[in-house]
Amino acid sequence: MHDGSSQARLESGDIDLAVGFMPQLEAGFYQQTLFEQNFVCLAAERHPRVRSRPNKQAFLAEGHIVVTTSGTGHAIVDKVLAKKGYRRHITMKVPSFLAVARIVAQTELLVIVPRRLGEALAQHERVRMFEPPVSLPAFAVKQHWHERFHADAGNVPMRATHGFAGRWQSYWEGEPCDVGRQMPLAATSRALIYGVRCVASTTDRCRQLCEW
């Protein structure tokens, strides 16, 4: 989803929260950091050249997949590489993370993803995770809401639930938490998570945050 669309939909109330890396949401918006995130790289388990962490030159020379979804922090990667004078060989662009691990597992392409997503994908596909040989900064995953809804009776408890999920995740890496049971919220709500609209129960949404 385009960043401009996210901003307009938050302002109109079409969605309640936007969760991800969205530095453009400043004036007129509130934000809360849920957790810090950094990047890892995925390669196929049987990649013929990438058996372990490659050196910088080999890494940049391999074919790379780029995920174009906004709110995922990927904009940081190429900006940092360009600032360092590096340029990776991009051979494929995909709109979301949905099939990226399967593509990596079945090809010789690499992909840079947020660490917690990489850890989850590595459990379900035949991919190997390694640290990028180029230093990349961490970024904060935040929840954002428009100032019009700062005191909204539905928005306030939803933010508290997401904030609790983020704090819980910081203490218990990889352990899903049933926040919906501990902080009951009956209404189904609308959230934009990592640039993708997610309409689900509070429990399901918080479990997704904890696992990612």
Summary of the structure (lengths in Angstrom):
residues: 212
radius of gyration: 17.9
end to end distance: 19.2
largest distance: 55.5
contacts: 673
relative contact order: 0.23
helix: 35%
strand: 27%
